[in-house]
Amino acid sequence: MATEILPYNRSKMGSIEKEYERNVKVAKSLKNKVWKGHALICNGEVIGIYSDLKKAMENAKEKCKNHSLIIEPSDIIEHEIVELGLPVIL
């Protein structure tokens, strides 16, 4: 298997982070919806609901550029951020 190592591109990472936040917001909005299967979310919207995970993955490759989420109804949970670590004293 070949691996391509790309230089770190901060502007690209920023756009992926923004896309992630948009997609998570959409996923959270599905919390009270009822559906069966796998929801494909990218570009800040639900692309489709698929009964087959493989089909959802194929569509993600075709339709999503930066970031996508494939979730099931049980994947939507509320969580809290827990900060770990000790304060740094200089």
N, C-alpha and C positions, 0 to 999 in steps of 0.2 A: 504494500500500500504506500503510495507516495503522499508526502505531506508538504504543503506549500507554506512557507513562513513569510508572512507579510509584515511590513513595518507598522508600528503602532500609529494609527491615524486618529488623533483626538477629535477632529471634526466628524469623522465617520462614527466614532463611538458615541458622541453626543447625539447624533441623529438616531442611533439604535436605542439609546436610553430613552429618548423622547417617544419613539415608537412603542417601546415596551410599556411606558406609562399610559399611553393612549389605549393600548390593547388590554392592559389590566383593568383600566376604568370600564371598558366595554364588558369584560368578563364579570366584573362585580355587578354591573347592571343586569346581568342574566340571573342573578341570585334567586329572584322570585318567579322566574319563568320555568315552565315544565317542558322538557324535551328528552328524547332518548337518543343516544349515540354520542358522536364526537363533534363539538362545535369548533370550526376553524375561524380564528379571529386574526385579522391583519389589516393594516392601513386604518386602524381605528374603527373597524366595523366587522360584523359577522359575515363571513363569506359564504358559509353554508353549514348545514348539519349533516353528518355522514354516519351511516350505521357501521361502516368499515373504517378502522383506523388507517389502514394502508391507503385507502382512497383519499382520506383527509390529508395524509402526508404528501401524496402525489399532487394534490391541488395546492398545497402550501408551496411546493417547489415551483409550480407554474405561476401562481398568482401573487406571491408575497416576495418582496425584495429584501427588506431589512430584517424584520422580526415578525414571528407569528406565534400564536398560542393555539394548541389543540387541547381542548378541555372536555371533561365529562361533567354532568351535573354535580357529582360528589366532589369535584375538585375546587369548587368555589367555597372558600371558607374565609372568615374574617380572621385576621391575625394582627398581633401587635408587634412593634419593633422593640427588641430588647438590645440595649447597648452593652457590649461586653468589654472588659478591659479595665485597667487601672488608670487613674489620672497621672499625667506626666508632670513631674516637678523638676524645674530647671534651676 
